[in-house]
Amino acid sequence: MNEPSVNNLEDNTMVKNVYHILGDSNRVLHRDVHNCYGHMMAKATYEGLIERDLGGLRPFVLTRSAFLGSQKFAAKWTGDNQATYAELHLSIN
């Protein structure tokens, strides 16, 4: 699991007014970057493994949280879902 998870009873994620502080005066709402978190974590893992192995091996990283472009760094695990159209629909929303 590589996304921030808070068991907020309202919507099972962080409250809507949580901010990330970027530098001295710049801040961004978590809801605006939630999906980027998993992407950046997968990218950092991939790059760290490439560096560790001096580029000699292609790493296999499996991620649960992804964003556009994440397929370059990791395979996405969709979780414990069923082979139904309803579950497929949920995985891409």
PDB file with one MODEL, atoms N, CA, C and O in Angstrom:
MODEL        1
ATOM      1  N   MET A   1       0.855  -1.169   0.000  1.00  0.00           N
ATOM      2  CA  MET A   1       0.000   0.000   0.000  1.00  0.00           C
ATOM      3  C   MET A   1       0.896   1.225   0.000  1.00  0.00           C
ATOM      4  O   MET A   1       1.684   1.434   0.922  1.00  0.00           O
ATOM      5  N   ASN A   2       0.771   2.010  -1.014  1.00  0.00           N
ATOM      6  CA  ASN A   2       1.653   3.162  -1.107  1.00  0.00           C
ATOM      7  C   ASN A   2       0.891   4.463  -1.365  1.00  0.00           C
ATOM      8  O   ASN A   2       1.316   5.301  -2.160  1.00  0.00           O
ATOM      9  N   GLU A   3      -0.215   4.609  -0.694  1.00  0.00           N
ATOM     10  CA  GLU A   3      -0.898   5.893  -0.704  1.00  0.00           C
ATOM     11  C   GLU A   3      -1.283   6.244   0.722  1.00  0.00           C
ATOM     12  O   GLU A   3      -1.530   5.355   1.537  1.00  0.00           O
ATOM     13  N   PRO A   4      -1.335   7.524   1.026  1.00  0.00           N
ATOM     14  CA  PRO A   4      -1.725   7.899   2.379  1.00  0.00           C
ATOM     15  C   PRO A   4      -3.133   7.391   2.674  1.00  0.00           C
ATOM     16  O   PRO A   4      -4.047   7.571   1.869  1.00  0.00           O
ATOM     17  N   SER A   5      -3.300   6.770   3.804  1.00  0.00           N
ATOM     18  CA  SER A   5      -4.602   6.228   4.152  1.00  0.00           C
ATOM     19  C   SER A   5      -4.938   6.634   5.576  1.00  0.00           C
ATOM     20  O   SER A   5      -4.174   6.386   6.509  1.00  0.00           O
ATOM     21  N   VAL A   6      -6.067   7.247   5.718  1.00  0.00           N
ATOM     22  CA  VAL A   6      -6.563   7.661   7.021  1.00  0.00           C
ATOM     23  C   VAL A   6      -7.992   7.158   7.125  1.00  0.00           C
ATOM     24  O   VAL A   6      -8.800   7.389   6.225  1.00  0.00           O
ATOM     25  N   ASN A   7      -8.300   6.492   8.182  1.00  0.00           N
ATOM     26  CA  ASN A   7      -9.645   5.950   8.326  1.00  0.00           C
ATOM     27  C   ASN A   7     -10.620   7.013   8.812  1.00  0.00           C
ATOM     28  O   ASN A   7     -11.101   6.979   9.944  1.00  0.00           O
ATOM     29  N   ASN A   8     -10.891   7.945   7.927  1.00  0.00           N
ATOM     30  CA  ASN A   8     -11.888   8.964   8.184  1.00  0.00           C
ATOM     31  C   ASN A   8     -13.245   8.361   7.818  1.00  0.00           C
ATOM     32  O   ASN A   8     -13.449   7.943   6.678  1.00  0.00           O
ATOM     33  N   LEU A   9     -14.147   8.314   8.748  1.00  0.00           N
ATOM     34  CA  LEU A   9     -15.415   7.634   8.515  1.00  0.00           C
ATOM     35  C   LEU A   9     -16.221   8.250   7.383  1.00  0.00           C
ATOM     36  O   LEU A   9     -17.053   7.571   6.781  1.00  0.00           O
ATOM     37  N   GLU A  10     -15.995   9.506   7.084  1.00  0.00           N
ATOM     38  CA  GLU A  10     -16.790  10.172   6.044  1.00  0.00           C
ATOM     39  C   GLU A  10     -16.499   9.617   4.648  1.00  0.00           C
ATOM     40  O   GLU A  10     -17.427   9.234   3.936  1.00  0.00           O
ATOM     41  N   ASP A  11     -15.231   9.568   4.250  1.00  0.00           N
ATOM     42  CA  ASP A  11     -14.918   9.106   2.896  1.00  0.00           C
ATOM     43  C   ASP A  11     -13.660   8.243   2.821  1.00  0.00           C
ATOM     44  O   ASP A  11     -13.100   8.081   1.737  1.00  0.00           O
ATOM     45  N   ASN A  12     -13.208   7.693   3.925  1.00  0.00           N
ATOM     46  CA  ASN A  12     -12.061   6.777   3.992  1.00  0.00           C
ATOM     47  C   ASN A  12     -10.778   7.343   3.406  1.00  0.00           C
ATOM     48  O   ASN A  12      -9.972   6.602   2.842  1.00  0.00           O
ATOM     49  N   THR A  13     -10.586   8.624   3.533  1.00  0.00           N
ATOM     50  CA  THR A  13      -9.338   9.242   3.108  1.00  0.00           C
ATOM     51  C   THR A  13      -9.076  10.452   4.003  1.00  0.00           C
ATOM     52  O   THR A  13      -9.812  10.691   4.959  1.00  0.00           O
ATOM     53  N   MET A  14      -8.045  11.199   3.696  1.00  0.00           N
ATOM     54  CA  MET A  14      -7.734  12.370   4.508  1.00  0.00           C
ATOM     55  C   MET A  14      -8.849  13.405   4.396  1.00  0.00           C
ATOM     56  O   MET A  14      -9.556  13.472   3.389  1.00  0.00           O
ATOM     57  N   VAL A  15      -8.991  14.195   5.428  1.00  0.00           N
ATOM     58  CA  VAL A  15      -9.981  15.265   5.374  1.00  0.00           C
ATOM     59  C   VAL A  15      -9.615  16.224   4.245  1.00  0.00           C
ATOM     60  O   VAL A  15      -8.446  16.330   3.876  1.00  0.00           O
ATOM     61  N   LYS A  16     -10.590  16.909   3.705  1.00  0.00           N
ATOM     62  CA  LYS A  16     -10.400  17.682   2.488  1.00  0.00           C
ATOM     63  C   LYS A  16      -9.514  18.913   2.629  1.00  0.00           C
ATOM     64  O   LYS A  16      -9.065  19.450   1.617  1.00  0.00           O
ATOM     65  N   ASN A  17      -9.248  19.377   3.838  1.00  0.00           N
ATOM     66  CA  ASN A  17      -8.446  20.590   3.991  1.00  0.00           C
ATOM     67  C   ASN A  17      -7.007  20.328   4.436  1.00  0.00           C
ATOM     68  O   ASN A  17      -6.360  21.243   4.946  1.00  0.00           O
ATOM     69  N   VAL A  18      -6.484  19.118   4.263  1.00  0.00           N
ATOM     70  CA  VAL A  18      -5.091  18.810   4.590  1.00  0.00           C
ATOM     71  C   VAL A  18      -4.200  19.407   3.496  1.00  0.00           C
ATOM     72  O   VAL A  18      -4.476  19.255   2.306  1.00  0.00           O
ATOM     73  N   TYR A  19      -3.135  20.082   3.912  1.00  0.00           N
ATOM     74  CA  TYR A  19      -2.208  20.714   2.979  1.00  0.00           C
ATOM     75  C   TYR A  19      -0.836  20.056   3.042  1.00  0.00           C
ATOM     76  O   TYR A  19      -0.414  19.575   4.093  1.00  0.00           O
ATOM     77  N   HIS A  20      -0.146  20.042   1.909  1.00  0.00           N
ATOM     78  CA  HIS A  20       1.275  19.717   1.847  1.00  0.00           C
ATOM     79  C   HIS A  20       1.996  21.052   1.724  1.00  0.00           C
ATOM     80  O   HIS A  20       1.603  21.904   0.927  1.00  0.00           O
ATOM     81  N   ILE A  21       3.040  21.233   2.505  1.00  0.00           N
ATOM     82  CA  ILE A  21       3.805  22.467   2.468  1.00  0.00           C
ATOM     83  C   ILE A  21       4.985  22.272   1.522  1.00  0.00           C
ATOM     84  O   ILE A  21       5.794  21.362   1.700  1.00  0.00           O
ATOM     85  N   LEU A  22       5.070  23.135   0.521  1.00  0.00           N
ATOM     86  CA  LEU A  22       6.144  23.068  -0.473  1.00  0.00           C
ATOM     87  C   LEU A  22       6.967  24.349  -0.366  1.00  0.00           C
ATOM     88  O   LEU A  22       6.590  25.386  -0.912  1.00  0.00           O
ATOM     89  N   GLY A  23       8.061  24.271   0.320  1.00  0.00           N
ATOM     90  CA  GLY A  23       8.887  25.457   0.513  1.00  0.00           C
ATOM     91  C   GLY A  23       8.334  26.341   1.621  1.00  0.00           C
ATOM     92  O   GLY A  23       7.587  25.877   2.483  1.00  0.00           O
ATOM     93  N   ASP A  24       8.701  27.603   1.592  1.00  0.00           N
ATOM     94  CA  ASP A  24       8.334  28.518   2.663  1.00  0.00           C
ATOM     95  C   ASP A  24       6.889  28.984   2.605  1.00  0.00           C
ATOM     96  O   ASP A  24       6.241  29.103   3.645  1.00  0.00           O
ATOM     97  N   SER A  25       6.374  29.248   1.422  1.00  0.00           N
ATOM     98  CA  SER A  25       5.039  29.847   1.362  1.00  0.00           C
ATOM     99  C   SER A  25       4.085  29.132   0.420  1.00  0.00           C
ATOM    100  O   SER A  25       2.930  29.542   0.304  1.00  0.00           O
ATOM    101  N   ASN A  26       4.520  28.092  -0.249  1.00  0.00           N
ATOM    102  CA  ASN A  26       3.670  27.398  -1.207  1.00  0.00           C
ATOM    103  C   ASN A  26       3.050  26.166  -0.553  1.00  0.00           C
ATOM    104  O   ASN A  26       3.749  25.364   0.066  1.00  0.00           O
ATOM    105  N   ARG A  27       1.758  26.025  -0.691  1.00  0.00           N
ATOM    106  CA  ARG A  27       1.095  24.845  -0.151  1.00  0.00           C
ATOM    107  C   ARG A  27       0.057  24.368  -1.154  1.00  0.00           C
ATOM    108  O   ARG A  27      -0.470  25.149  -1.947  1.00  0.00           O
ATOM    109  N   VAL A  28      -0.228  23.057  -1.104  1.00  0.00           N
ATOM    110  CA  VAL A  28      -1.159  22.449  -2.047  1.00  0.00           C
ATOM    111  C   VAL A  28      -2.089  21.511  -1.270  1.00  0.00           C
ATOM    112  O   VAL A  28      -1.664  20.819  -0.346  1.00  0.00           O
ATOM    113  N   LEU A  29      -3.342  21.502  -1.658  1.00  0.00           N
ATOM    114  CA  LEU A  29      -4.304  20.598  -1.016  1.00  0.00           C
ATOM    115  C   LEU A  29      -3.973  19.151  -1.354  1.00  0.00           C
ATOM    116  O   LEU A  29      -3.630  18.832  -2.492  1.00  0.00           O
ATOM    117  N   HIS A  30      -4.078  18.281  -0.355  1.00  0.00           N
ATOM    118  CA  HIS A  30      -3.788  16.869  -0.600  1.00  0.00           C
ATOM    119  C   HIS A  30      -4.697  16.280  -1.668  1.00  0.00           C
ATOM    120  O   HIS A  30      -4.246  15.477  -2.484  1.00  0.00           O
ATOM    121  N   ARG A  31      -5.965  16.664  -1.677  1.00  0.00           N
ATOM    122  CA  ARG A  31      -6.887  16.099  -2.667  1.00  0.00           C
ATOM    123  C   ARG A  31      -6.453  16.412  -4.098  1.00  0.00           C
ATOM    124  O   ARG A  31      -6.853  15.710  -5.026  1.00  0.00           O
ATOM    125  N   ASP A  32      -5.643  17.454  -4.292  1.00  0.00           N
ATOM    126  CA  ASP A  32      -5.166  17.800  -5.629  1.00  0.00           C
ATOM    127  C   ASP A  32      -3.954  16.976  -6.055  1.00  0.00           C
ATOM    128  O   ASP A  32      -3.640  16.916  -7.243  1.00  0.00           O
ATOM    129  N   VAL A  33      -3.271  16.342  -5.106  1.00  0.00           N
ATOM    130  CA  VAL A  33      -2.068  15.572  -5.442  1.00  0.00           C
ATOM    131  C   VAL A  33      -2.130  14.119  -4.966  1.00  0.00           C
ATOM    132  O   VAL A  33      -1.136  13.398  -5.056  1.00  0.00           O
ATOM    133  N   HIS A  34      -3.279  13.684  -4.465  1.00  0.00           N
ATOM    134  CA  HIS A  34      -3.408  12.336  -3.900  1.00  0.00           C
ATOM    135  C   HIS A  34      -2.923  11.261  -4.869  1.00  0.00           C
ATOM    136  O   HIS A  34      -2.161  10.380  -4.468  1.00  0.00           O
ATOM    137  N   ASN A  35      -3.340  11.309  -6.122  1.00  0.00           N
ATOM    138  CA  ASN A  35      -2.962  10.274  -7.077  1.00  0.00           C
ATOM    139  C   ASN A  35      -1.512  10.369  -7.510  1.00  0.00           C
ATOM    140  O   ASN A  35      -0.939   9.374  -7.954  1.00  0.00           O
ATOM    141  N   CYS A  36      -0.909  11.531  -7.394  1.00  0.00           N
ATOM    142  CA  CYS A  36       0.507  11.691  -7.752  1.00  0.00           C
ATOM    143  C   CYS A  36       1.424  11.057  -6.715  1.00  0.00           C
ATOM    144  O   CYS A  36       2.560  10.699  -7.028  1.00  0.00           O
ATOM    145  N   TYR A  37       0.946  10.916  -5.489  1.00  0.00           N
ATOM    146  CA  TYR A  37       1.758  10.374  -4.401  1.00  0.00           C
ATOM    147  C   TYR A  37       2.276   8.966  -4.751  1.00  0.00           C
ATOM    148  O   TYR A  37       3.474   8.702  -4.646  1.00  0.00           O
ATOM    149  N   GLY A  38       1.381   8.077  -5.163  1.00  0.00           N
ATOM    150  CA  GLY A  38       1.775   6.717  -5.531  1.00  0.00           C
ATOM    151  C   GLY A  38       2.689   6.687  -6.732  1.00  0.00           C
ATOM    152  O   GLY A  38       3.619   5.883  -6.792  1.00  0.00           O
ATOM    153  N   HIS A  39       2.428   7.563  -7.695  1.00  0.00           N
ATOM    154  CA  HIS A  39       3.276   7.646  -8.889  1.00  0.00           C
ATOM    155  C   HIS A  39       4.706   8.021  -8.507  1.00  0.00           C
ATOM    156  O   HIS A  39       5.660   7.389  -8.961  1.00  0.00           O
ATOM    157  N   MET A  40       4.851   9.043  -7.678  1.00  0.00           N
ATOM    158  CA  MET A  40       6.182   9.482  -7.285  1.00  0.00           C
ATOM    159  C   MET A  40       6.898   8.443  -6.422  1.00  0.00           C
ATOM    160  O   MET A  40       8.119   8.305  -6.488  1.00  0.00           O
ATOM    161  N   MET A  41       6.135   7.722  -5.621  1.00  0.00           N
ATOM    162  CA  MET A  41       6.737   6.664  -4.809  1.00  0.00           C
ATOM    163  C   MET A  41       7.245   5.521  -5.707  1.00  0.00           C
ATOM    164  O   MET A  41       8.340   5.001  -5.495  1.00  0.00           O
ATOM    165  N   ALA A  42       6.444   5.138  -6.704  1.00  0.00           N
ATOM    166  CA  ALA A  42       6.866   4.086  -7.640  1.00  0.00           C
ATOM    167  C   ALA A  42       8.098   4.528  -8.430  1.00  0.00           C
ATOM    168  O   ALA A  42       9.022   3.744  -8.644  1.00  0.00           O
ATOM    169  N   LYS A  43       8.101   5.788  -8.860  1.00  0.00           N
ATOM    170  CA  LYS A  43       9.241   6.323  -9.610  1.00  0.00           C
ATOM    171  C   LYS A  43      10.508   6.316  -8.765  1.00  0.00           C
ATOM    172  O   LYS A  43      11.570   5.911  -9.236  1.00  0.00           O
ATOM    173  N   ALA A  44      10.398   6.761  -7.528  1.00  0.00           N
ATOM    174  CA  ALA A  44      11.568   6.791  -6.638  1.00  0.00           C
ATOM    175  C   ALA A  44      12.094   5.380  -6.372  1.00  0.00           C
ATOM    176  O   ALA A  44      13.305   5.162  -6.334  1.00  0.00           O
ATOM    177  N   THR A  45      11.188   4.430  -6.191  1.00  0.00           N
ATOM    178  CA  THR A  45      11.594   3.039  -5.966  1.00  0.00           C
ATOM    179  C   THR A  45      12.320   2.496  -7.187  1.00  0.00           C
ATOM    180  O   THR A  45      13.388   1.896  -7.068  1.00  0.00           O
ATOM    181  N   TYR A  46      11.735   2.709  -8.360  1.00  0.00           N
ATOM    182  CA  TYR A  46      12.333   2.255  -9.614  1.00  0.00           C
ATOM    183  C   TYR A  46      13.733   2.850  -9.790  1.00  0.00           C
ATOM    184  O   TYR A  46      14.690   2.126 -10.065  1.00  0.00           O
ATOM    185  N   GLU A  47      13.844   4.161  -9.632  1.00  0.00           N
ATOM    186  CA  GLU A  47      15.135   4.824  -9.823  1.00  0.00           C
ATOM    187  C   GLU A  47      16.162   4.384  -8.791  1.00  0.00           C
ATOM    188  O   GLU A  47      17.345   4.257  -9.105  1.00  0.00           O
ATOM    189  N   GLY A  48      15.714   4.148  -7.554  1.00  0.00           N
ATOM    190  CA  GLY A  48      16.628   3.659  -6.527  1.00  0.00           C
ATOM    191  C   GLY A  48      17.162   2.270  -6.847  1.00  0.00           C
ATOM    192  O   GLY A  48      18.336   1.986  -6.609  1.00  0.00           O
ATOM    193  N   LEU A  49      16.312   1.407  -7.384  1.00  0.00           N
ATOM    194  CA  LEU A  49      16.756   0.058  -7.754  1.00  0.00           C
ATOM    195  C   LEU A  49      17.689   0.087  -8.956  1.00  0.00           C
ATOM    196  O   LEU A  49      18.652  -0.676  -9.014  1.00  0.00           O
ATOM    197  N   ILE A  50      17.409   0.961  -9.911  1.00  0.00           N
ATOM    198  CA  ILE A  50      18.315   1.122 -11.069  1.00  0.00           C
ATOM    199  C   ILE A  50      19.692   1.573 -10.586  1.00  0.00           C
ATOM    200  O   ILE A  50      20.717   1.048 -11.022  1.00  0.00           O
ATOM    201  N   GLU A  51      19.702   2.547  -9.685  1.00  0.00           N
ATOM    202  CA  GLU A  51      20.976   3.058  -9.165  1.00  0.00           C
ATOM    203  C   GLU A  51      21.716   1.983  -8.375  1.00  0.00           C
ATOM    204  O   GLU A  51      22.931   1.834  -8.507  1.00  0.00           O
ATOM    205  N   ARG A  52      20.982   1.239  -7.558  1.00  0.00           N
ATOM    206  CA  ARG A  52      21.613   0.193  -6.747  1.00  0.00           C
ATOM    207  C   ARG A  52      22.283  -0.864  -7.610  1.00  0.00           C
ATOM    208  O   ARG A  52      23.370  -1.343  -7.289  1.00  0.00           O
ATOM    209  N   ASP A  53      21.627  -1.223  -8.707  1.00  0.00           N
ATOM    210  CA  ASP A  53      22.147  -2.280  -9.577  1.00  0.00           C
ATOM    211  C   ASP A  53      22.956  -1.730 -10.748  1.00  0.00           C
ATOM    212  O   ASP A  53      23.268  -2.463 -11.687  1.00  0.00           O
ATOM    213  N   LEU A  54      23.295  -0.450 -10.697  1.00  0.00           N
ATOM    214  CA  LEU A  54      24.104   0.215 -11.711  1.00  0.00           C
ATOM    215  C   LEU A  54      23.517   0.053 -13.109  1.00  0.00           C
ATOM    216  O   LEU A  54      24.254  -0.027 -14.092  1.00  0.00           O
ATOM    217  N   GLY A  55      22.194   0.005 -13.193  1.00  0.00           N
ATOM    218  CA  GLY A  55      21.513  -0.093 -14.482  1.00  0.00           C
ATOM    219  C   GLY A  55      21.609  -1.451 -15.140  1.00  0.00           C
ATOM    220  O   GLY A  55      21.179  -1.617 -16.282  1.00  0.00           O
ATOM    221  N   GLY A  56      22.163  -2.418 -14.444  1.00  0.00           N
ATOM    222  CA  GLY A  56      22.353  -3.744 -15.030  1.00  0.00           C
ATOM    223  C   GLY A  56      21.111  -4.616 -15.041  1.00  0.00           C
ATOM    224  O   GLY A  56      21.004  -5.535 -15.853  1.00  0.00           O
ATOM    225  N   LEU A  57      20.179  -4.340 -14.154  1.00  0.00           N
ATOM    226  CA  LEU A  57      18.956  -5.127 -14.072  1.00  0.00           C
ATOM    227  C   LEU A  57      17.750  -4.202 -14.166  1.00  0.00           C
ATOM    228  O   LEU A  57      17.762  -3.088 -13.642  1.00  0.00           O
ATOM    229  N   ARG A  58      16.717  -4.675 -14.837  1.00  0.00           N
ATOM    230  CA  ARG A  58      15.475  -3.913 -14.889  1.00  0.00           C
ATOM    231  C   ARG A  58      14.615  -4.351 -13.709  1.00  0.00           C
ATOM    232  O   ARG A  58      14.252  -5.523 -13.612  1.00  0.00           O
ATOM    233  N   PRO A  59      14.288  -3.433 -12.820  1.00  0.00           N
ATOM    234  CA  PRO A  59      13.524  -3.817 -11.627  1.00  0.00           C
ATOM    235  C   PRO A  59      12.051  -4.090 -11.946  1.00  0.00           C
ATOM    236  O   PRO A  59      11.500  -3.557 -12.908  1.00  0.00           O
ATOM    237  N   PHE A  60      11.440  -4.919 -11.128  1.00  0.00           N
ATOM    238  CA  PHE A  60       9.997  -5.137 -11.187  1.00  0.00           C
ATOM    239  C   PHE A  60       9.409  -4.532  -9.924  1.00  0.00           C
ATOM    240  O   PHE A  60       9.670  -5.001  -8.816  1.00  0.00           O
ATOM    241  N   VAL A  61       8.616  -3.489 -10.101  1.00  0.00           N
ATOM    242  CA  VAL A  61       7.976  -2.802  -8.986  1.00  0.00           C
ATOM    243  C   VAL A  61       6.475  -2.979  -9.151  1.00  0.00           C
ATOM    244  O   VAL A  61       5.934  -2.739 -10.230  1.00  0.00           O
ATOM    245  N   LEU A  62       5.816  -3.389  -8.111  1.00  0.00           N
ATOM    246  CA  LEU A  62       4.370  -3.566  -8.117  1.00  0.00           C
ATOM    247  C   LEU A  62       3.766  -2.505  -7.211  1.00  0.00           C
ATOM    248  O   LEU A  62       4.144  -2.395  -6.044  1.00  0.00           O
ATOM    249  N   THR A  63       2.831  -1.726  -7.738  1.00  0.00           N
ATOM    250  CA  THR A  63       2.251  -0.640  -6.977  1.00  0.00           C
ATOM    251  C   THR A  63       0.741  -0.786  -6.885  1.00  0.00           C
ATOM    252  O   THR A  63       0.107  -1.367  -7.767  1.00  0.00           O
ATOM    253  N   ARG A  64       0.182  -0.266  -5.831  1.00  0.00           N
ATOM    254  CA  ARG A  64      -1.262  -0.270  -5.673  1.00  0.00           C
ATOM    255  C   ARG A  64      -1.863   1.078  -6.044  1.00  0.00           C
ATOM    256  O   ARG A  64      -3.045   1.163  -6.379  1.00  0.00           O
ATOM    257  N   SER A  65      -1.075   2.107  -5.988  1.00  0.00           N
ATOM    258  CA  SER A  65      -1.531   3.451  -6.304  1.00  0.00           C
ATOM    259  C   SER A  65      -0.740   3.960  -7.497  1.00  0.00           C
ATOM    260  O   SER A  65       0.488   3.871  -7.510  1.00  0.00           O
ATOM    261  N   ALA A  66      -1.431   4.492  -8.499  1.00  0.00           N
ATOM    262  CA  ALA A  66      -0.745   4.917  -9.712  1.00  0.00           C
ATOM    263  C   ALA A  66      -1.425   6.148 -10.299  1.00  0.00           C
ATOM    264  O   ALA A  66      -2.509   6.550  -9.876  1.00  0.00           O
ATOM    265  N   PHE A  67      -0.759   6.726 -11.281  1.00  0.00           N
ATOM    266  CA  PHE A  67      -1.252   7.905 -11.975  1.00  0.00           C
ATOM    267  C   PHE A  67      -0.786   7.791 -13.422  1.00  0.00           C
ATOM    268  O   PHE A  67      -0.059   6.859 -13.765  1.00  0.00           O
ATOM    269  N   LEU A  68      -1.190   8.716 -14.260  1.00  0.00           N
ATOM    270  CA  LEU A  68      -0.776   8.691 -15.662  1.00  0.00           C
ATOM    271  C   LEU A  68       0.746   8.622 -15.768  1.00  0.00           C
ATOM    272  O   LEU A  68       1.445   9.430 -15.157  1.00  0.00           O
ATOM    273  N   GLY A  69       1.253   7.683 -16.522  1.00  0.00           N
ATOM    274  CA  GLY A  69       2.693   7.525 -16.710  1.00  0.00           C
ATOM    275  C   GLY A  69       3.344   6.558 -15.741  1.00  0.00           C
ATOM    276  O   GLY A  69       4.525   6.244 -15.892  1.00  0.00           O
ATOM    277  N   SER A  70       2.610   6.079 -14.757  1.00  0.00           N
ATOM    278  CA  SER A  70       3.195   5.174 -13.761  1.00  0.00           C
ATOM    279  C   SER A  70       3.633   3.838 -14.366  1.00  0.00           C
ATOM    280  O   SER A  70       4.492   3.155 -13.809  1.00  0.00           O
ATOM    281  N   GLN A  71       3.042   3.467 -15.507  1.00  0.00           N
ATOM    282  CA  GLN A  71       3.391   2.190 -16.129  1.00  0.00           C
ATOM    283  C   GLN A  71       4.854   2.143 -16.554  1.00  0.00           C
ATOM    284  O   GLN A  71       5.392   1.061 -16.790  1.00  0.00           O
ATOM    285  N   LYS A  72       5.500   3.292 -16.654  1.00  0.00           N
ATOM    286  CA  LYS A  72       6.932   3.317 -16.986  1.00  0.00           C
ATOM    287  C   LYS A  72       7.775   2.781 -15.830  1.00  0.00           C
ATOM    288  O   LYS A  72       8.865   2.251 -16.042  1.00  0.00           O
ATOM    289  N   PHE A  73       7.268   2.922 -14.618  1.00  0.00           N
ATOM    290  CA  PHE A  73       8.041   2.576 -13.428  1.00  0.00           C
ATOM    291  C   PHE A  73       7.536   1.361 -12.672  1.00  0.00           C
ATOM    292  O   PHE A  73       8.295   0.735 -11.932  1.00  0.00           O
ATOM    293  N   ALA A  74       6.273   1.018 -12.845  1.00  0.00           N
ATOM    294  CA  ALA A  74       5.708  -0.059 -12.028  1.00  0.00           C
ATOM    295  C   ALA A  74       4.502  -0.688 -12.706  1.00  0.00           C
ATOM    296  O   ALA A  74       3.845  -0.075 -13.547  1.00  0.00           O
ATOM    297  N   ALA A  75       4.232  -1.912 -12.320  1.00  0.00           N
ATOM    298  CA  ALA A  75       2.986  -2.579 -12.711  1.00  0.00           C
ATOM    299  C   ALA A  75       1.947  -2.245 -11.650  1.00  0.00           C
ATOM    300  O   ALA A  75       2.273  -2.148 -10.467  1.00  0.00           O
ATOM    301  N   LYS A  76       0.706  -2.070 -12.067  1.00  0.00           N
ATOM    302  CA  LYS A  76      -0.351  -1.709 -11.114  1.00  0.00           C
ATOM    303  C   LYS A  76      -1.104  -2.945 -10.681  1.00  0.00           C
ATOM    304  O   LYS A  76      -1.620  -3.705 -11.501  1.00  0.00           O
ATOM    305  N   TRP A  77      -1.156  -3.130  -9.373  1.00  0.00           N
ATOM    306  CA  TRP A  77      -1.960  -4.192  -8.788  1.00  0.00           C
ATOM    307  C   TRP A  77      -3.300  -3.574  -8.442  1.00  0.00           C
ATOM    308  O   TRP A  77      -3.359  -2.589  -7.706  1.00  0.00           O
ATOM    309  N   THR A  78      -4.373  -4.141  -8.965  1.00  0.00           N
ATOM    310  CA  THR A  78      -5.691  -3.542  -8.764  1.00  0.00           C
ATOM    311  C   THR A  78      -6.342  -3.990  -7.470  1.00  0.00           C
ATOM    312  O   THR A  78      -7.439  -3.535  -7.145  1.00  0.00           O
ATOM    313  N   GLY A  79      -5.701  -4.859  -6.737  1.00  0.00           N
ATOM    314  CA  GLY A  79      -6.245  -5.267  -5.445  1.00  0.00           C
ATOM    315  C   GLY A  79      -6.980  -6.590  -5.523  1.00  0.00           C
ATOM    316  O   GLY A  79      -6.896  -7.321  -6.510  1.00  0.00           O
ATOM    317  N   ASP A  80      -7.682  -6.867  -4.478  1.00  0.00           N
ATOM    318  CA  ASP A  80      -8.437  -8.122  -4.401  1.00  0.00           C
ATOM    319  C   ASP A  80      -9.812  -7.912  -5.017  1.00  0.00           C
ATOM    320  O   ASP A  80     -10.821  -7.836  -4.316  1.00  0.00           O
ATOM    321  N   ASN A  81      -9.830  -7.822  -6.335  1.00  0.00           N
ATOM    322  CA  ASN A  81     -11.093  -7.609  -7.010  1.00  0.00           C
ATOM    323  C   ASN A  81     -11.565  -8.895  -7.694  1.00  0.00           C
ATOM    324  O   ASN A  81     -10.841  -9.888  -7.757  1.00  0.00           O
ATOM    325  N   GLN A  82     -12.775  -8.848  -8.192  1.00  0.00           N
ATOM    326  CA  GLN A  82     -13.360  -9.986  -8.888  1.00  0.00           C
ATOM    327  C   GLN A  82     -13.337  -9.717 -10.386  1.00  0.00           C
ATOM    328  O   GLN A  82     -13.232  -8.567 -10.811  1.00  0.00           O
ATOM    329  N   ALA A  83     -13.433 -10.761 -11.176  1.00  0.00           N
ATOM    330  CA  ALA A  83     -13.442 -10.637 -12.631  1.00  0.00           C
ATOM    331  C   ALA A  83     -14.858 -10.323 -13.112  1.00  0.00           C
ATOM    332  O   ALA A  83     -15.511 -11.148 -13.752  1.00  0.00           O
ATOM    333  N   THR A  84     -15.317  -9.114 -12.791  1.00  0.00           N
ATOM    334  CA  THR A  84     -16.639  -8.666 -13.228  1.00  0.00           C
ATOM    335  C   THR A  84     -16.504  -7.285 -13.854  1.00  0.00           C
ATOM    336  O   THR A  84     -15.535  -6.572 -13.591  1.00  0.00           O
ATOM    337  N   TYR A  85     -17.475  -6.907 -14.683  1.00  0.00           N
ATOM    338  CA  TYR A  85     -17.437  -5.576 -15.285  1.00  0.00           C
ATOM    339  C   TYR A  85     -17.571  -4.474 -14.238  1.00  0.00           C
ATOM    340  O   TYR A  85     -16.983  -3.402 -14.379  1.00  0.00           O
ATOM    341  N   ALA A  86     -18.344  -4.743 -13.190  1.00  0.00           N
ATOM    342  CA  ALA A  86     -18.489  -3.742 -12.136  1.00  0.00           C
ATOM    343  C   ALA A  86     -17.140  -3.463 -11.457  1.00  0.00           C
ATOM    344  O   ALA A  86     -16.809  -2.306 -11.194  1.00  0.00           O
ATOM    345  N   GLU A  87     -16.367  -4.509 -11.174  1.00  0.00           N
ATOM    346  CA  GLU A  87     -15.051  -4.332 -10.548  1.00  0.00           C
ATOM    347  C   GLU A  87     -14.089  -3.642 -11.516  1.00  0.00           C
ATOM    348  O   GLU A  87     -13.306  -2.788 -11.098  1.00  0.00           O
ATOM    349  N   LEU A  88     -14.137  -3.998 -12.802  1.00  0.00           N
ATOM    350  CA  LEU A  88     -13.305  -3.342 -13.806  1.00  0.00           C
ATOM    351  C   LEU A  88     -13.618  -1.845 -13.867  1.00  0.00           C
ATOM    352  O   LEU A  88     -12.715  -1.010 -13.932  1.00  0.00           O
ATOM    353  N   HIS A  89     -14.888  -1.528 -13.847  1.00  0.00           N
ATOM    354  CA  HIS A  89     -15.313  -0.124 -13.870  1.00  0.00           C
ATOM    355  C   HIS A  89     -14.757   0.643 -12.665  1.00  0.00           C
ATOM    356  O   HIS A  89     -14.310   1.782 -12.807  1.00  0.00           O
ATOM    357  N   LEU A  90     -14.783   0.029 -11.498  1.00  0.00           N
ATOM    358  CA  LEU A  90     -14.247   0.682 -10.302  1.00  0.00           C
ATOM    359  C   LEU A  90     -12.747   0.896 -10.379  1.00  0.00           C
ATOM    360  O   LEU A  90     -12.232   1.864  -9.820  1.00  0.00           O
ATOM    361  N   SER A  91     -12.038   0.010 -11.061  1.00  0.00           N
ATOM    362  CA  SER A  91     -10.573   0.095 -11.115  1.00  0.00           C
ATOM    363  C   SER A  91     -10.083   1.239 -11.984  1.00  0.00           C
ATOM    364  O   SER A  91      -8.926   1.637 -11.851  1.00  0.00           O
ATOM    365  N   ILE A  92     -10.913   1.789 -12.871  1.00  0.00           N
ATOM    366  CA  ILE A  92     -10.471   2.860 -13.741  1.00  0.00           C
ATOM    367  C   ILE A  92     -11.105   4.192 -13.402  1.00  0.00           C
ATOM    368  O   ILE A  92     -10.846   5.188 -14.078  1.00  0.00           O
ATOM    369  N   ASN A  93     -11.915   4.231 -12.388  1.00  0.00           N
ATOM    370  CA  ASN A  93     -12.546   5.497 -11.966  1.00  0.00           C
ATOM    371  C   ASN A  93     -11.722   6.177 -10.921  1.00  0.00           C
ATOM    372  O   ASN A  93     -12.091   7.251 -10.445  1.00  0.00           O
TER     373      ASN A  93
ENDMDL
END
